[in-house]
């Protein structure tokens, strides 16, 4: 596998942990809230990067449907069952919760496992995206990505829309027509240098700086405007996070192979990323409970 994909996977893994470790500090204004806002802003690209990696590695392949789905079942089935069981057992041990069957069925064994459950729907949609990516023209792919980006911004900007227009848009469910599947197509295009070939390292660097600044400053301003910390601009599908994620993904794709001293541990981290994703909440939560290691896991991680 391309070493840059391993670098991206390792980076996303680190950012997931950063997001969930720093979450508690974001939940209430304090002298550390501004720093938590910065950490949260950059770490929000973690799951979009995972989605884009899936697109980059899967949309260009040609394989029978049966073979594809059997591989995906093996890929996500055991981790979903294993980690759901672990977190349900952990929850029962600490809280003696007897609603574990409902939690398992609803995918609520632990807040961060939503990503694993979301892959079921994502993988089901990949054969169709493959058709579009492999057979579609650049114009058709651009139309899909443009429609995805525009409709996805609804949840971020709906607070500025009149109530009548909100009702109209929500009645047609336009804001959720594409969902996270757009990231797969975006990742494949960036990986294969398709549609965005004119944008070089400097251009993506500018996009990164602007998107990061918009995320942090908008969150700071809006949170103080309403008098409470807000995650409005942290959504995976907000325009600033889409641009920030694309910029990080593209910049890492332009990295040269690192010396062995760095490359080997990064590659090792990448190969363990799924396991780290599953266990990190358990470890951080246990450390916090036993030794009060600050900051603790809080609401900042519940969507991601």
C-alpha positions in Angstrom: 0.0 0.0 0.0 1.2 3.5 -0.7 3.2 4.8 2.3 1.3 8.1 2.2 -2.0 6.2 2.9 -0.3 4.7 6.0 0.8 8.2 7.0 -2.7 9.5 6.6 -4.2 6.6 8.6 -1.6 7.1 11.4 -2.4 10.9 11.5 -6.1 10.3 11.6 -5.6 7.8 14.5 -3.6 10.4 16.5 -6.2 13.1 15.8 -9.0 10.8 17.0 -7.3 10.4 20.4 -6.5 14.1 20.6 -10.2 14.9 19.9 -11.5 12.7 22.6 -8.8 13.5 25.2 -9.3 17.3 24.9 -13.1 17.2 24.7 -13.9 18.0 28.3 -12.1 21.3 28.2 -14.3 22.5 25.4 -17.5 21.9 27.3 -17.3 25.0 29.5 -15.6 28.4 29.1 -12.3 28.6 31.0 -8.8 29.9 30.6 -8.0 26.7 28.7 -11.1 26.9 26.4 -9.3 28.8 23.6 -6.6 26.1 23.4 -9.3 23.3 23.5 -10.9 25.1 20.5 -7.7 25.0 18.6 -7.1 21.3 19.3 -10.7 20.4 18.5 -10.6 22.3 15.2 -7.6 20.5 13.8 -8.6 17.1 15.1 -12.1 17.3 13.5 -10.5 16.1 10.2 -9.9 12.6 11.7 -13.0 10.8 10.6 -13.2 12.6 7.2 -9.6 11.4 6.6 -10.7 7.8 7.4 -13.6 8.1 4.9 -11.3 9.6 2.2 -8.8 6.8 2.7 -11.6 4.3 2.1 -12.5 6.1 -1.2 -8.9 6.4 -2.3 -8.2 2.6 -1.7 -11.6 1.2 -2.8 -13.2 3.2 -5.6 -10.6 2.4 -8.2 -10.7 -1.3 -7.7 -12.6 -3.8 -10.0 -13.9 -6.9 -8.2 -17.1 -9.0 -8.1 -19.8 -7.8 -5.7 -19.7 -11.0 -3.7 -15.9 -10.7 -3.2 -16.2 -7.1 -2.2 -18.9 -7.6 0.4 -17.3 -10.7 1.9 -14.1 -8.7 2.4 -16.0 -5.9 4.0 -17.9 -8.2 6.4 -14.6 -9.7 7.5 -13.2 -6.2 7.8 -15.9 -4.6 10.0 -18.0 -7.4 11.4 -15.6 -8.8 14.1 -14.5 -5.3 15.3 -18.1 -4.1 15.7 -19.1 -7.3 17.7 -15.9 -7.3 19.7 -15.8 -3.6 20.7 -19.5 -3.4 21.3 -19.2 -6.4 23.7 -16.2 -4.8 25.4 -17.9 -1.4 26.0 -21.3 -3.0 27.0 -19.4 -5.1 29.6 -17.5 -2.0 30.8 -20.7 0.0 31.1 -22.5 -2.8 33.0 -19.5 -3.2 35.4 -19.5 0.5 36.3 -23.2 1.4 36.0 -25.0 -2.0 36.2 -27.0 -1.1 33.1 -29.4 -3.7 32.1 -30.4 -2.2 28.7 -27.3 -3.6 26.9 -29.4 -5.4 24.2 -30.9 -2.1 23.2 -27.6 -0.4 23.2 -26.1 -3.1 21.0 -29.0 -3.0 18.5 -29.0 0.8 18.4 -25.2 1.0 18.0 -24.9 2.9 21.3 -22.4 0.7 23.1 -20.0 3.6 23.1 -20.2 7.0 21.4 -17.1 6.6 19.2 -18.3 3.3 17.7 -20.7 5.2 15.5 -18.0 5.3 12.9 -17.8 1.5 12.7 -21.6 1.3 12.3 -21.6 4.0 9.7 -19.2 1.9 7.5 -22.0 -0.6 7.0 -24.0 2.0 5.0 -20.9 3.4 3.4 -19.7 0.1 2.1 -23.2 -0.7 0.8 -23.0 2.4 -1.3 -19.4 1.9 -2.7 -20.4 -0.3 -5.7 -22.5 2.6 -7.0 -19.8 5.1 -6.3 -17.3 2.9 -8.1 -19.5 3.0 -11.2 -19.6 6.8 -11.1 -15.9 7.1 -10.4 -14.7 4.6 -13.0 -17.1 5.4 -15.8 -18.3 8.9 -15.1 -16.8 12.0 -16.7 -15.0 14.6 -14.7 -18.0 16.8 -15.2 -20.4 14.2 -13.7 -18.0 13.6 -10.7 -17.7 17.4 -10.2 -21.5 17.7 -10.3 -21.8 15.0 -7.5 -19.1 16.6 -5.4 -20.6 20.1 -5.9 -24.1 18.9 -5.0 -22.7 17.1 -1.9 -20.7 20.2 -0.7 -23.6 22.6 -1.2 -26.4 20.5 0.4 -24.1 19.4 3.2 -23.7 23.0 4.4 -27.3 23.3 5.4 -26.9 22.1 9.0 -24.2 24.7 9.5 -25.9 27.7 8.0 -29.6 26.9 8.8 -29.4 29.1 12.0 -29.1 32.1 9.6 -32.1 31.1 7.5 -35.7 32.3 8.0 -37.9 29.7 9.7 -40.1 29.3 6.6 -37.1 28.4 4.4 -35.8 26.0 7.0 -39.2 24.2 7.0 -39.2 24.0 3.2 -35.6 22.5 3.1 -36.3 20.1 5.9 -39.5 19.0 4.3 -37.4 17.9 1.2 -34.6 16.6 3.3 -32.1 18.2 1.0 -29.4 18.6 3.6 -28.9 14.9 4.1 -29.1 13.7 0.5 -25.4 12.8 0.2 -24.0 12.4 3.7 -20.5 11.2 4.4 -20.3 9.3 1.1 -19.1 12.4 -0.6 -15.8 12.1 1.3 -15.1 8.8 -0.4 -15.4 10.3 -3.9 -13.4 13.3 -2.8 -10.6 11.1 -1.4 -10.4 9.1 -4.6 -10.2 12.3 -6.7 -7.4 13.7 -4.5 -5.5 10.5 -4.4 -5.6 10.0 -8.2 -5.0 13.8 -8.8 -8.3 14.1 -10.6 -10.3 17.3 -10.8 -7.8 19.1 -8.5 -4.6 18.7 -10.4 -4.0 22.4 -10.7 -3.8 22.8 -7.0 -0.3 22.3 -5.7 1.2 22.2 -2.2 1.1 26.0 -1.8 -2.5 26.2 -2.8 -3.5 23.5 -0.4 -1.5 25.2 2.3 -3.5 28.4 1.8 -6.7 26.4 1.9 -5.6 24.7 5.1 -4.7 28.1 6.8 -8.0 29.7 5.8 -10.2 26.7 6.7 -8.5 26.3 10.0 -8.8 30.0 10.8 -12.5 30.0 9.8 -13.2 27.0 12.0 -11.5 28.3 15.1 -12.6 31.9 14.8 -16.2 31.1 13.8 -16.5 28.7 16.8 -15.0 31.3 19.1 -17.3 34.1 17.9 -20.5 32.0 17.7 -19.9 30.3 21.1 -19.5 33.7 22.8 -22.4 35.1 20.9 -24.8 32.5 22.3 -23.1 32.3 25.6 -22.1 28.6 25.5 -19.5 26.5 23.7 -21.0 25.4 20.3 -19.9 22.7 17.9 -21.8 24.1 15.0 -18.7 24.6 12.9 -17.2 21.2 13.9 -19.6 19.1 11.9 -18.0 16.7 9.4 -20.2 18.2 6.7 -19.6 21.9 7.4 -17.9 23.6 4.5 -14.9 24.6 6.6 -14.3 21.0 7.8 -14.7 19.7 4.2 -12.0 22.1 3.0 -9.8 21.6 6.0 -10.0 17.8 5.6 -9.3 18.0 1.9 -6.3 20.3 2.5 -4.8 18.0 5.2 -5.3 14.9 3.0 -3.7 16.6 -0.1 -0.8 17.9 1.9 0.1 14.5 3.4 -0.2 13.0 -0.1 2.6 15.3 -1.1 4.9 14.2 1.7 8.1 12.3 0.7 8.9 9.0 2.4 10.4 9.7 5.9 13.6 8.2 7.2 13.3 4.6 8.6 13.5 5.9 12.1 10.2 7.6 11.6 8.7 5.6 8.8 8.7 2.2 10.7 6.8 3.4 13.8 4.3 5.4 11.7 3.7 2.3 9.5 3.2 0.3 12.7 0.8 2.8 14.1 -1.1 2.8 10.9 -1.5 -1.0 10.9 -2.9 -0.8 14.5 -5.2 2.1 13.8 -8.5 0.2 14.0 -7.5 -1.4 17.3 -6.4 2.0 18.7 -9.6 3.6 17.6 -11.6 0.9 19.5 -9.6 0.9 22.7 -8.5 4.5 23.2 -11.8 5.6 24.8 -11.6 2.8 27.3 -8.0 3.6 28.3 -8.5 7.4 28.6 -11.8 6.9 30.5 -10.2 4.5 32.9 -7.2 6.7 33.4 -9.5 9.6 34.2 -11.6 7.6 36.6 -8.6 6.2 38.5 -6.1 9.0 38.4 -8.0 12.0 37.3 -5.8 12.6 34.3 -6.9 15.9 32.8 -8.6 16.6 30.5 -11.3 13.9 30.5 -13.6 12.6 27.8 -16.6 14.8 27.3 -19.3 15.8 24.9 -16.9 17.0 22.3 -16.3 13.4 21.2 -19.9 12.2 21.0 -20.4 13.0 17.4 -17.0 11.8 16.2 
